[in-house]
Amino acid sequence: MLDAHRIHRVVIVNPTSGYGYDVRCLVDALAKLGQRARGITRVPLAIDRRRLRALAAHGIVGVRVDLLAEPPDVAVGGGLATLIRRVA
């Protein structure tokens, strides 16, 4: 499909509903697409640097925060700033 539309690079965003923090499908898609694809996924606010590096090794280059599952008042007081520092 990508070749048919002359799309050379893609970013796959893991959905927040249904998958939670499960990245297996995303990692599989990234492996199949190789260097032409990168991923973004939802992570727990308390994720450690080791796990972030493991995600990056699979081509995941960004994270998302689900403010419905992690309301802003909980996120801000519960680790959003820490997550931002770790991702940086």
PDB file of N, CA, C and O in Angstrom, chain B, residues numbered from 101:
ATOM      1  N   MET B 101       0.820  -1.180   0.000  1.00  0.00           N
ATOM      2  CA  MET B 101       0.000   0.000   0.000  1.00  0.00           C
ATOM      3  C   MET B 101       0.875   1.260   0.000  1.00  0.00           C
ATOM      4  O   MET B 101       0.616   2.206  -0.744  1.00  0.00           O
ATOM      5  N   LEU B 102       1.904   1.258   0.836  1.00  0.00           N
ATOM      6  CA  LEU B 102       2.775   2.434   0.899  1.00  0.00           C
ATOM      7  C   LEU B 102       3.448   2.682  -0.445  1.00  0.00           C
ATOM      8  O   LEU B 102       3.494   3.815  -0.925  1.00  0.00           O
ATOM      9  N   ASP B 103       3.966   1.626  -1.043  1.00  0.00           N
ATOM     10  CA  ASP B 103       4.631   1.773  -2.331  1.00  0.00           C
ATOM     11  C   ASP B 103       3.658   2.250  -3.405  1.00  0.00           C
ATOM     12  O   ASP B 103       4.013   3.085  -4.237  1.00  0.00           O
ATOM     13  N   ALA B 104       2.450   1.731  -3.390  1.00  0.00           N
ATOM     14  CA  ALA B 104       1.455   2.121  -4.390  1.00  0.00           C
ATOM     15  C   ALA B 104       1.145   3.609  -4.330  1.00  0.00           C
ATOM     16  O   ALA B 104       0.820   4.222  -5.347  1.00  0.00           O
ATOM     17  N   HIS B 105       1.245   4.188  -3.142  1.00  0.00           N
ATOM     18  CA  HIS B 105       0.970   5.617  -2.960  1.00  0.00           C
ATOM     19  C   HIS B 105       2.246   6.448  -2.873  1.00  0.00           C
ATOM     20  O   HIS B 105       2.207   7.637  -2.558  1.00  0.00           O
ATOM     21  N   ARG B 106       3.364   5.811  -3.153  1.00  0.00           N
ATOM     22  CA  ARG B 106       4.674   6.474  -3.129  1.00  0.00           C
ATOM     23  C   ARG B 106       4.981   7.137  -1.777  1.00  0.00           C
ATOM     24  O   ARG B 106       5.530   8.237  -1.705  1.00  0.00           O
ATOM     25  N   ILE B 107       4.614   6.439  -0.742  1.00  0.00           N
ATOM     26  CA  ILE B 107       4.892   6.905   0.620  1.00  0.00           C
ATOM     27  C   ILE B 107       6.172   6.219   1.076  1.00  0.00           C
ATOM     28  O   ILE B 107       6.248   4.992   1.124  1.00  0.00           O
ATOM     29  N   HIS B 108       7.168   7.020   1.408  1.00  0.00           N
ATOM     30  CA  HIS B 108       8.476   6.469   1.739  1.00  0.00           C
ATOM     31  C   HIS B 108       8.706   6.306   3.234  1.00  0.00           C
ATOM     32  O   HIS B 108       9.447   5.416   3.652  1.00  0.00           O
ATOM     33  N   ARG B 109       8.083   7.149   4.041  1.00  0.00           N
ATOM     34  CA  ARG B 109       8.268   7.104   5.490  1.00  0.00           C
ATOM     35  C   ARG B 109       6.909   7.229   6.164  1.00  0.00           C
ATOM     36  O   ARG B 109       6.043   7.968   5.696  1.00  0.00           O
ATOM     37  N   VAL B 110       6.724   6.501   7.272  1.00  0.00           N
ATOM     38  CA  VAL B 110       5.463   6.549   8.008  1.00  0.00           C
ATOM     39  C   VAL B 110       5.716   6.584   9.507  1.00  0.00           C
ATOM     40  O   VAL B 110       6.750   6.128   9.994  1.00  0.00           O
ATOM     41  N   VAL B 111       4.756   7.132  10.217  1.00  0.00           N
ATOM     42  CA  VAL B 111       4.739   7.087  11.676  1.00  0.00           C
ATOM     43  C   VAL B 111       3.460   6.353  12.064  1.00  0.00           C
ATOM     44  O   VAL B 111       2.362   6.748  11.674  1.00  0.00           O
ATOM     45  N   ILE B 112       3.615   5.291  12.828  1.00  0.00           N
ATOM     46  CA  ILE B 112       2.473   4.515  13.291  1.00  0.00           C
ATOM     47  C   ILE B 112       2.210   4.896  14.741  1.00  0.00           C
ATOM     48  O   ILE B 112       3.106   4.831  15.583  1.00  0.00           O
ATOM     49  N   VAL B 113       0.982   5.291  15.022  1.00  0.00           N
ATOM     50  CA  VAL B 113       0.605   5.693  16.373  1.00  0.00           C
ATOM     51  C   VAL B 113      -0.248   4.587  16.987  1.00  0.00           C
ATOM     52  O   VAL B 113      -1.335   4.280  16.498  1.00  0.00           O
ATOM     53  N   ASN B 114       0.259   3.998  18.062  1.00  0.00           N
ATOM     54  CA  ASN B 114      -0.472   2.934  18.754  1.00  0.00           C
ATOM     55  C   ASN B 114      -1.737   3.526  19.358  1.00  0.00           C
ATOM     56  O   ASN B 114      -1.662   4.555  20.030  1.00  0.00           O
ATOM     57  N   PRO B 115      -2.895   2.912  19.142  1.00  0.00           N
ATOM     58  CA  PRO B 115      -4.131   3.448  19.715  1.00  0.00           C
ATOM     59  C   PRO B 115      -4.132   3.334  21.238  1.00  0.00           C
ATOM     60  O   PRO B 115      -3.448   2.486  21.811  1.00  0.00           O
ATOM     61  N   THR B 116      -4.899   4.190  21.871  1.00  0.00           N
ATOM     62  CA  THR B 116      -4.967   4.136  23.331  1.00  0.00           C
ATOM     63  C   THR B 116      -6.033   3.162  23.806  1.00  0.00           C
ATOM     64  O   THR B 116      -5.866   2.535  24.852  1.00  0.00           O
ATOM     65  N   SER B 117      -7.112   3.023  23.069  1.00  0.00           N
ATOM     66  CA  SER B 117      -8.180   2.139  23.536  1.00  0.00           C
ATOM     67  C   SER B 117      -7.933   0.710  23.066  1.00  0.00           C
ATOM     68  O   SER B 117      -7.567   0.467  21.916  1.00  0.00           O
ATOM     69  N   GLY B 118      -8.139  -0.209  23.970  1.00  0.00           N
ATOM     70  CA  GLY B 118      -8.003  -1.611  23.635  1.00  0.00           C
ATOM     71  C   GLY B 118      -6.613  -2.179  23.809  1.00  0.00           C
ATOM     72  O   GLY B 118      -6.470  -3.351  24.157  1.00  0.00           O
ATOM     73  N   TYR B 119      -5.598  -1.392  23.581  1.00  0.00           N
ATOM     74  CA  TYR B 119      -4.231  -1.889  23.667  1.00  0.00           C
ATOM     75  C   TYR B 119      -3.564  -1.558  24.999  1.00  0.00           C
ATOM     76  O   TYR B 119      -2.637  -2.250  25.420  1.00  0.00           O
ATOM     77  N   GLY B 120      -4.026  -0.518  25.653  1.00  0.00           N
ATOM     78  CA  GLY B 120      -3.366  -0.115  26.890  1.00  0.00           C
ATOM     79  C   GLY B 120      -1.898   0.155  26.633  1.00  0.00           C
ATOM     80  O   GLY B 120      -1.550   0.976  25.784  1.00  0.00           O
ATOM     81  N   TYR B 121      -1.034  -0.537  27.367  1.00  0.00           N
ATOM     82  CA  TYR B 121       0.413  -0.366  27.205  1.00  0.00           C
ATOM     83  C   TYR B 121       1.034  -1.505  26.391  1.00  0.00           C
ATOM     84  O   TYR B 121       2.257  -1.632  26.340  1.00  0.00           O
ATOM     85  N   ASP B 122       0.212  -2.320  25.763  1.00  0.00           N
ATOM     86  CA  ASP B 122       0.695  -3.457  24.973  1.00  0.00           C
ATOM     87  C   ASP B 122       1.179  -2.963  23.612  1.00  0.00           C
ATOM     88  O   ASP B 122       0.384  -2.483  22.804  1.00  0.00           O
ATOM     89  N   VAL B 123       2.466  -3.079  23.361  1.00  0.00           N
ATOM     90  CA  VAL B 123       3.054  -2.570  22.115  1.00  0.00           C
ATOM     91  C   VAL B 123       3.420  -3.681  21.132  1.00  0.00           C
ATOM     92  O   VAL B 123       4.077  -3.414  20.126  1.00  0.00           O
ATOM     93  N   ARG B 124       3.013  -4.912  21.399  1.00  0.00           N
ATOM     94  CA  ARG B 124       3.424  -6.030  20.535  1.00  0.00           C
ATOM     95  C   ARG B 124       2.998  -5.841  19.084  1.00  0.00           C
ATOM     96  O   ARG B 124       3.788  -6.107  18.179  1.00  0.00           O
ATOM     97  N   CYS B 125       1.800  -5.400  18.846  1.00  0.00           N
ATOM     98  CA  CYS B 125       1.331  -5.195  17.476  1.00  0.00           C
ATOM     99  C   CYS B 125       2.131  -4.087  16.795  1.00  0.00           C
ATOM    100  O   CYS B 125       2.518  -4.217  15.633  1.00  0.00           O
ATOM    101  N   LEU B 126       2.373  -3.010  17.514  1.00  0.00           N
ATOM    102  CA  LEU B 126       3.154  -1.897  16.976  1.00  0.00           C
ATOM    103  C   LEU B 126       4.580  -2.350  16.651  1.00  0.00           C
ATOM    104  O   LEU B 126       5.096  -2.055  15.573  1.00  0.00           O
ATOM    105  N   VAL B 127       5.204  -3.056  17.568  1.00  0.00           N
ATOM    106  CA  VAL B 127       6.571  -3.539  17.357  1.00  0.00           C
ATOM    107  C   VAL B 127       6.616  -4.473  16.151  1.00  0.00           C
ATOM    108  O   VAL B 127       7.561  -4.414  15.363  1.00  0.00           O
ATOM    109  N   ASP B 128       5.621  -5.322  15.997  1.00  0.00           N
ATOM    110  CA  ASP B 128       5.561  -6.222  14.847  1.00  0.00           C
ATOM    111  C   ASP B 128       5.470  -5.432  13.541  1.00  0.00           C
ATOM    112  O   ASP B 128       6.182  -5.726  12.580  1.00  0.00           O
ATOM    113  N   ALA B 129       4.594  -4.434  13.512  1.00  0.00           N
ATOM    114  CA  ALA B 129       4.449  -3.607  12.309  1.00  0.00           C
ATOM    115  C   ALA B 129       5.745  -2.868  11.988  1.00  0.00           C
ATOM    116  O   ALA B 129       6.145  -2.789  10.826  1.00  0.00           O
ATOM    117  N   LEU B 130       6.400  -2.329  13.010  1.00  0.00           N
ATOM    118  CA  LEU B 130       7.664  -1.617  12.791  1.00  0.00           C
ATOM    119  C   LEU B 130       8.737  -2.556  12.254  1.00  0.00           C
ATOM    120  O   LEU B 130       9.518  -2.176  11.381  1.00  0.00           O
ATOM    121  N   ALA B 131       8.778  -3.770  12.768  1.00  0.00           N
ATOM    122  CA  ALA B 131       9.757  -4.748  12.287  1.00  0.00           C
ATOM    123  C   ALA B 131       9.514  -5.085  10.822  1.00  0.00           C
ATOM    124  O   ALA B 131      10.458  -5.219  10.044  1.00  0.00           O
ATOM    125  N   LYS B 132       8.255  -5.220  10.453  1.00  0.00           N
ATOM    126  CA  LYS B 132       7.932  -5.560   9.068  1.00  0.00           C
ATOM    127  C   LYS B 132       8.212  -4.413   8.107  1.00  0.00           C
ATOM    128  O   LYS B 132       8.594  -4.643   6.959  1.00  0.00           O
ATOM    129  N   LEU B 133       8.027  -3.186   8.565  1.00  0.00           N
ATOM    130  CA  LEU B 133       8.244  -2.025   7.701  1.00  0.00           C
ATOM    131  C   LEU B 133       9.705  -1.569   7.687  1.00  0.00           C
ATOM    132  O   LEU B 133      10.119  -0.841   6.784  1.00  0.00           O
ATOM    133  N   GLY B 134      10.468  -1.986   8.660  1.00  0.00           N
ATOM    134  CA  GLY B 134      11.891  -1.656   8.686  1.00  0.00           C
ATOM    135  C   GLY B 134      12.164  -0.173   8.883  1.00  0.00           C
ATOM    136  O   GLY B 134      11.439   0.516   9.600  1.00  0.00           O
ATOM    137  N   GLN B 135      13.212   0.302   8.241  1.00  0.00           N
ATOM    138  CA  GLN B 135      13.689   1.668   8.442  1.00  0.00           C
ATOM    139  C   GLN B 135      12.730   2.742   7.938  1.00  0.00           C
ATOM    140  O   GLN B 135      12.917   3.921   8.238  1.00  0.00           O
ATOM    141  N   ARG B 136      11.729   2.364   7.194  1.00  0.00           N
ATOM    142  CA  ARG B 136      10.813   3.383   6.672  1.00  0.00           C
ATOM    143  C   ARG B 136       9.744   3.799   7.691  1.00  0.00           C
ATOM    144  O   ARG B 136       8.957   4.708   7.427  1.00  0.00           O
ATOM    145  N   ALA B 137       9.714   3.137   8.852  1.00  0.00           N
ATOM    146  CA  ALA B 137       8.655   3.420   9.823  1.00  0.00           C
ATOM    147  C   ALA B 137       9.210   3.719  11.210  1.00  0.00           C
ATOM    148  O   ALA B 137      10.255   3.204  11.607  1.00  0.00           O
ATOM    149  N   ARG B 138       8.496   4.551  11.923  1.00  0.00           N
ATOM    150  CA  ARG B 138       8.756   4.847  13.328  1.00  0.00           C
ATOM    151  C   ARG B 138       7.418   4.784  14.062  1.00  0.00           C
ATOM    152  O   ARG B 138       6.356   4.854  13.443  1.00  0.00           O
ATOM    153  N   GLY B 139       7.480   4.651  15.387  1.00  0.00           N
ATOM    154  CA  GLY B 139       6.255   4.506  16.159  1.00  0.00           C
ATOM    155  C   GLY B 139       6.141   5.469  17.311  1.00  0.00           C
ATOM    156  O   GLY B 139       7.126   6.017  17.805  1.00  0.00           O
ATOM    157  N   ILE B 140       4.892   5.656  17.725  1.00  0.00           N
ATOM    158  CA  ILE B 140       4.554   6.440  18.914  1.00  0.00           C
ATOM    159  C   ILE B 140       3.578   5.592  19.708  1.00  0.00           C
ATOM    160  O   ILE B 140       2.652   5.013  19.139  1.00  0.00           O
ATOM    161  N   THR B 141       3.773   5.511  21.020  1.00  0.00           N
ATOM    162  CA  THR B 141       2.903   4.689  21.844  1.00  0.00           C
ATOM    163  C   THR B 141       2.617   5.340  23.190  1.00  0.00           C
ATOM    164  O   THR B 141       3.311   6.260  23.624  1.00  0.00           O
ATOM    165  N   ARG B 142       1.595   4.842  23.822  1.00  0.00           N
ATOM    166  CA  ARG B 142       1.253   5.260  25.181  1.00  0.00           C
ATOM    167  C   ARG B 142       2.122   4.474  26.150  1.00  0.00           C
ATOM    168  O   ARG B 142       2.336   3.275  25.976  1.00  0.00           O
ATOM    169  N   VAL B 143       2.613   5.151  27.155  1.00  0.00           N
ATOM    170  CA  VAL B 143       3.436   4.492  28.176  1.00  0.00           C
ATOM    171  C   VAL B 143       2.924   4.886  29.552  1.00  0.00           C
ATOM    172  O   VAL B 143       2.299   5.936  29.704  1.00  0.00           O
ATOM    173  N   PRO B 144       3.183   4.052  30.557  1.00  0.00           N
ATOM    174  CA  PRO B 144       2.828   4.450  31.919  1.00  0.00           C
ATOM    175  C   PRO B 144       3.675   5.642  32.350  1.00  0.00           C
ATOM    176  O   PRO B 144       4.832   5.760  31.947  1.00  0.00           O
ATOM    177  N   LEU B 145       3.115   6.508  33.152  1.00  0.00           N
ATOM    178  CA  LEU B 145       3.859   7.681  33.609  1.00  0.00           C
ATOM    179  C   LEU B 145       5.131   7.297  34.356  1.00  0.00           C
ATOM    180  O   LEU B 145       6.105   8.050  34.345  1.00  0.00           O
ATOM    181  N   ALA B 146       5.132   6.143  35.000  1.00  0.00           N
ATOM    182  CA  ALA B 146       6.281   5.726  35.814  1.00  0.00           C
ATOM    183  C   ALA B 146       7.274   4.868  35.034  1.00  0.00           C
ATOM    184  O   ALA B 146       8.137   4.238  35.645  1.00  0.00           O
ATOM    185  N   ILE B 147       7.181   4.824  33.719  1.00  0.00           N
ATOM    186  CA  ILE B 147       8.103   4.004  32.931  1.00  0.00           C
ATOM    187  C   ILE B 147       9.552   4.405  33.219  1.00  0.00           C
ATOM    188  O   ILE B 147       9.861   5.583  33.398  1.00  0.00           O
ATOM    189  N   ASP B 148      10.426   3.411  33.258  1.00  0.00           N
ATOM    190  CA  ASP B 148      11.826   3.734  33.550  1.00  0.00           C
ATOM    191  C   ASP B 148      12.623   3.897  32.254  1.00  0.00           C
ATOM    192  O   ASP B 148      12.163   3.544  31.169  1.00  0.00           O
ATOM    193  N   ARG B 149      13.817   4.438  32.403  1.00  0.00           N
ATOM    194  CA  ARG B 149      14.672   4.716  31.235  1.00  0.00           C
ATOM    195  C   ARG B 149      15.046   3.438  30.476  1.00  0.00           C
ATOM    196  O   ARG B 149      15.144   3.451  29.249  1.00  0.00           O
ATOM    197  N   ARG B 150      15.252   2.348  31.197  1.00  0.00           N
ATOM    198  CA  ARG B 150      15.595   1.088  30.558  1.00  0.00           C
ATOM    199  C   ARG B 150      14.499   0.655  29.589  1.00  0.00           C
ATOM    200  O   ARG B 150      14.789   0.234  28.470  1.00  0.00           O
ATOM    201  N   ARG B 151      13.254   0.756  30.012  1.00  0.00           N
ATOM    202  CA  ARG B 151      12.121   0.370  29.150  1.00  0.00           C
ATOM    203  C   ARG B 151      11.988   1.354  27.978  1.00  0.00           C
ATOM    204  O   ARG B 151      11.672   0.942  26.862  1.00  0.00           O
ATOM    205  N   LEU B 152      12.224   2.639  28.221  1.00  0.00           N
ATOM    206  CA  LEU B 152      12.186   3.613  27.122  1.00  0.00           C
ATOM    207  C   LEU B 152      13.249   3.295  26.076  1.00  0.00           C
ATOM    208  O   LEU B 152      12.988   3.390  24.877  1.00  0.00           O
ATOM    209  N   ARG B 153      14.439   2.921  26.522  1.00  0.00           N
ATOM    210  CA  ARG B 153      15.504   2.538  25.579  1.00  0.00           C
ATOM    211  C   ARG B 153      15.111   1.289  24.793  1.00  0.00           C
ATOM    212  O   ARG B 153      15.403   1.191  23.601  1.00  0.00           O
ATOM    213  N   ALA B 154      14.456   0.340  25.446  1.00  0.00           N
ATOM    214  CA  ALA B 154      14.004  -0.873  24.761  1.00  0.00           C
ATOM    215  C   ALA B 154      12.972  -0.529  23.682  1.00  0.00           C
ATOM    216  O   ALA B 154      13.007  -1.093  22.588  1.00  0.00           O
ATOM    217  N   LEU B 155      12.062   0.387  23.986  1.00  0.00           N
ATOM    218  CA  LEU B 155      11.078   0.818  22.986  1.00  0.00           C
ATOM    219  C   LEU B 155      11.780   1.498  21.816  1.00  0.00           C
ATOM    220  O   LEU B 155      11.441   1.261  20.657  1.00  0.00           O
ATOM    221  N   ALA B 156      12.755   2.341  22.125  1.00  0.00           N
ATOM    222  CA  ALA B 156      13.491   3.052  21.081  1.00  0.00           C
ATOM    223  C   ALA B 156      14.233   2.066  20.171  1.00  0.00           C
ATOM    224  O   ALA B 156      14.351   2.303  18.969  1.00  0.00           O
ATOM    225  N   ALA B 157      14.720   0.989  20.726  1.00  0.00           N
ATOM    226  CA  ALA B 157      15.425  -0.017  19.926  1.00  0.00           C
ATOM    227  C   ALA B 157      14.514  -0.661  18.892  1.00  0.00           C
ATOM    228  O   ALA B 157      14.986  -1.191  17.886  1.00  0.00           O
ATOM    229  N   HIS B 158      13.212  -0.617  19.139  1.00  0.00           N
ATOM    230  CA  HIS B 158      12.226  -1.170  18.193  1.00  0.00           C
ATOM    231  C   HIS B 158      11.724  -0.122  17.204  1.00  0.00           C
ATOM    232  O   HIS B 158      10.891  -0.426  16.351  1.00  0.00           O
ATOM    233  N   GLY B 159      12.224   1.109  17.312  1.00  0.00           N
ATOM    234  CA  GLY B 159      11.791   2.155  16.388  1.00  0.00           C
ATOM    235  C   GLY B 159      10.717   3.073  16.938  1.00  0.00           C
ATOM    236  O   GLY B 159      10.154   3.882  16.200  1.00  0.00           O
ATOM    237  N   ILE B 160      10.428   2.957  18.217  1.00  0.00           N
ATOM    238  CA  ILE B 160       9.437   3.840  18.846  1.00  0.00           C
ATOM    239  C   ILE B 160      10.169   5.104  19.286  1.00  0.00           C
ATOM    240  O   ILE B 160      11.073   5.061  20.121  1.00  0.00           O
ATOM    241  N   VAL B 161       9.760   6.221  18.708  1.00  0.00           N
ATOM    242  CA  VAL B 161      10.493   7.470  18.903  1.00  0.00           C
ATOM    243  C   VAL B 161       9.708   8.534  19.666  1.00  0.00           C
ATOM    244  O   VAL B 161      10.211   9.634  19.896  1.00  0.00           O
ATOM    245  N   GLY B 162       8.491   8.213  20.054  1.00  0.00           N
ATOM    246  CA  GLY B 162       7.687   9.186  20.780  1.00  0.00           C
ATOM    247  C   GLY B 162       6.669   8.494  21.653  1.00  0.00           C
ATOM    248  O   GLY B 162       6.305   7.341  21.425  1.00  0.00           O
ATOM    249  N   VAL B 163       6.217   9.217  22.654  1.00  0.00           N
ATOM    250  CA  VAL B 163       5.199   8.678  23.553  1.00  0.00           C
ATOM    251  C   VAL B 163       3.993   9.611  23.570  1.00  0.00           C
ATOM    252  O   VAL B 163       4.083  10.790  23.228  1.00  0.00           O
ATOM    253  N   ARG B 164       2.879   9.047  23.975  1.00  0.00           N
ATOM    254  CA  ARG B 164       1.671   9.846  24.119  1.00  0.00           C
ATOM    255  C   ARG B 164       1.100   9.618  25.511  1.00  0.00           C
ATOM    256  O   ARG B 164       1.293   8.564  26.118  1.00  0.00           O
ATOM    257  N   VAL B 165       0.405  10.615  25.992  1.00  0.00           N
ATOM    258  CA  VAL B 165      -0.239  10.532  27.296  1.00  0.00           C
ATOM    259  C   VAL B 165      -1.737  10.575  27.044  1.00  0.00           C
ATOM    260  O   VAL B 165      -2.229  11.471  26.357  1.00  0.00           O
ATOM    261  N   ASP B 166      -2.455   9.621  27.591  1.00  0.00           N
ATOM    262  CA  ASP B 166      -3.907   9.545  27.445  1.00  0.00           C
ATOM    263  C   ASP B 166      -4.546  10.277  28.624  1.00  0.00           C
ATOM    264  O   ASP B 166      -4.617   9.746  29.732  1.00  0.00           O
ATOM    265  N   LEU B 167      -5.007  11.500  28.370  1.00  0.00           N
ATOM    266  CA  LEU B 167      -5.559  12.312  29.457  1.00  0.00           C
ATOM    267  C   LEU B 167      -6.957  11.889  29.871  1.00  0.00           C
ATOM    268  O   LEU B 167      -7.489  12.421  30.846  1.00  0.00           O
ATOM    269  N   LEU B 168      -7.568  10.949  29.160  1.00  0.00           N
ATOM    270  CA  LEU B 168      -8.825  10.366  29.629  1.00  0.00           C
ATOM    271  C   LEU B 168      -8.543   9.282  30.657  1.00  0.00           C
ATOM    272  O   LEU B 168      -9.230   9.177  31.673  1.00  0.00           O
ATOM    273  N   ALA B 169      -7.522   8.476  30.380  1.00  0.00           N
ATOM    274  CA  ALA B 169      -7.142   7.420  31.318  1.00  0.00           C
ATOM    275  C   ALA B 169      -6.311   7.983  32.476  1.00  0.00           C
ATOM    276  O   ALA B 169      -6.371   7.476  33.596  1.00  0.00           O
ATOM    277  N   GLU B 170      -5.542   9.030  32.196  1.00  0.00           N
ATOM    278  CA  GLU B 170      -4.692   9.672  33.201  1.00  0.00           C
ATOM    279  C   GLU B 170      -5.089  11.141  33.228  1.00  0.00           C
ATOM    280  O   GLU B 170      -4.430  11.959  32.586  1.00  0.00           O
ATOM    281  N   PRO B 171      -6.154  11.502  33.957  1.00  0.00           N
ATOM    282  CA  PRO B 171      -6.612  12.891  33.964  1.00  0.00           C
ATOM    283  C   PRO B 171      -5.472  13.864  34.268  1.00  0.00           C
ATOM    284  O   PRO B 171      -4.552  13.530  35.014  1.00  0.00           O
ATOM    285  N   PRO B 172      -5.530  15.075  33.687  1.00  0.00           N
ATOM    286  CA  PRO B 172      -4.428  16.041  33.854  1.00  0.00           C
ATOM    287  C   PRO B 172      -4.017  16.280  35.301  1.00  0.00           C
ATOM    288  O   PRO B 172      -2.824  16.384  35.589  1.00  0.00           O
ATOM    289  N   ASP B 173      -4.982  16.371  36.221  1.00  0.00           N
ATOM    290  CA  ASP B 173      -4.610  16.634  37.613  1.00  0.00           C
ATOM    291  C   ASP B 173      -3.830  15.457  38.200  1.00  0.00           C
ATOM    292  O   ASP B 173      -2.931  15.659  39.016  1.00  0.00           O
ATOM    293  N   VAL B 174      -4.160  14.248  37.798  1.00  0.00           N
ATOM    294  CA  VAL B 174      -3.424  13.067  38.255  1.00  0.00           C
ATOM    295  C   VAL B 174      -2.074  13.011  37.547  1.00  0.00           C
ATOM    296  O   VAL B 174      -1.047  12.757  38.178  1.00  0.00           O
ATOM    297  N   ALA B 175      -2.078  13.247  36.242  1.00  0.00           N
ATOM    298  CA  ALA B 175      -0.840  13.170  35.466  1.00  0.00           C
ATOM    299  C   ALA B 175       0.186  14.180  35.949  1.00  0.00           C
ATOM    300  O   ALA B 175       1.351  13.838  36.152  1.00  0.00           O
ATOM    301  N   VAL B 176      -0.242  15.429  36.135  1.00  0.00           N
ATOM    302  CA  VAL B 176       0.696  16.481  36.527  1.00  0.00           C
ATOM    303  C   VAL B 176       1.249  16.198  37.920  1.00  0.00           C
ATOM    304  O   VAL B 176       2.448  16.348  38.150  1.00  0.00           O
ATOM    305  N   GLY B 177       0.402  15.797  38.835  1.00  0.00           N
ATOM    306  CA  GLY B 177       0.859  15.499  40.181  1.00  0.00           C
ATOM    307  C   GLY B 177       1.462  14.119  40.317  1.00  0.00           C
ATOM    308  O   GLY B 177       2.135  13.826  41.306  1.00  0.00           O
ATOM    309  N   GLY B 178       1.226  13.264  39.327  1.00  0.00           N
ATOM    310  CA  GLY B 178       1.621  11.870  39.467  1.00  0.00           C
ATOM    311  C   GLY B 178       2.709  11.401  38.534  1.00  0.00           C
ATOM    312  O   GLY B 178       2.857  10.197  38.324  1.00  0.00           O
ATOM    313  N   GLY B 179       3.465  12.297  37.977  1.00  0.00           N
ATOM    314  CA  GLY B 179       4.606  11.820  37.225  1.00  0.00           C
ATOM    315  C   GLY B 179       4.779  12.327  35.817  1.00  0.00           C
ATOM    316  O   GLY B 179       5.721  11.908  35.145  1.00  0.00           O
ATOM    317  N   LEU B 180       3.920  13.209  35.328  1.00  0.00           N
ATOM    318  CA  LEU B 180       4.069  13.690  33.960  1.00  0.00           C
ATOM    319  C   LEU B 180       5.408  14.405  33.777  1.00  0.00           C
ATOM    320  O   LEU B 180       6.085  14.205  32.769  1.00  0.00           O
ATOM    321  N   ALA B 181       5.786  15.223  34.734  1.00  0.00           N
ATOM    322  CA  ALA B 181       7.066  15.932  34.634  1.00  0.00           C
ATOM    323  C   ALA B 181       8.231  14.950  34.612  1.00  0.00           C
ATOM    324  O   ALA B 181       9.202  15.151  33.882  1.00  0.00           O
ATOM    325  N   THR B 182       8.140  13.900  35.401  1.00  0.00           N
ATOM    326  CA  THR B 182       9.184  12.870  35.411  1.00  0.00           C
ATOM    327  C   THR B 182       9.251  12.164  34.069  1.00  0.00           C
ATOM    328  O   THR B 182      10.340  11.931  33.545  1.00  0.00           O
ATOM    329  N   LEU B 183       8.103  11.823  33.510  1.00  0.00           N
ATOM    330  CA  LEU B 183       8.052  11.180  32.205  1.00  0.00           C
ATOM    331  C   LEU B 183       8.701  12.078  31.150  1.00  0.00           C
ATOM    332  O   LEU B 183       9.487  11.602  30.331  1.00  0.00           O
ATOM    333  N   ILE B 184       8.384  13.336  31.165  1.00  0.00           N
ATOM    334  CA  ILE B 184       8.950  14.280  30.186  1.00  0.00           C
ATOM    335  C   ILE B 184      10.472  14.312  30.290  1.00  0.00           C
ATOM    336  O   ILE B 184      11.166  14.300  29.273  1.00  0.00           O
ATOM    337  N   ARG B 185      10.994  14.351  31.518  1.00  0.00           N
ATOM    338  CA  ARG B 185      12.449  14.344  31.698  1.00  0.00           C
ATOM    339  C   ARG B 185      13.061  13.045  31.176  1.00  0.00           C
ATOM    340  O   ARG B 185      14.105  13.067  30.523  1.00  0.00           O
ATOM    341  N   ARG B 186      12.422  11.932  31.458  1.00  0.00           N
ATOM    342  CA  ARG B 186      12.962  10.643  31.007  1.00  0.00           C
ATOM    343  C   ARG B 186      12.946  10.527  29.507  1.00  0.00           C
ATOM    344  O   ARG B 186      13.896  10.011  28.918  1.00  0.00           O
ATOM    345  N   VAL B 187      11.894  10.993  28.875  1.00  0.00           N
ATOM    346  CA  VAL B 187      11.798  10.919  27.417  1.00  0.00           C
ATOM    347  C   VAL B 187      12.829  11.826  26.778  1.00  0.00           C
ATOM    348  O   VAL B 187      13.430  11.470  25.764  1.00  0.00           O
ATOM    349  N   ALA B 188      13.039  13.002  27.367  1.00  0.00           N
ATOM    350  CA  ALA B 188      14.006  13.949  26.815  1.00  0.00           C
ATOM    351  C   ALA B 188      15.392  13.349  26.819  1.00  0.00           C
ATOM    352  O   ALA B 188      16.346  13.998  26.390  1.00  0.00           O
TER     353      ALA B 188
END
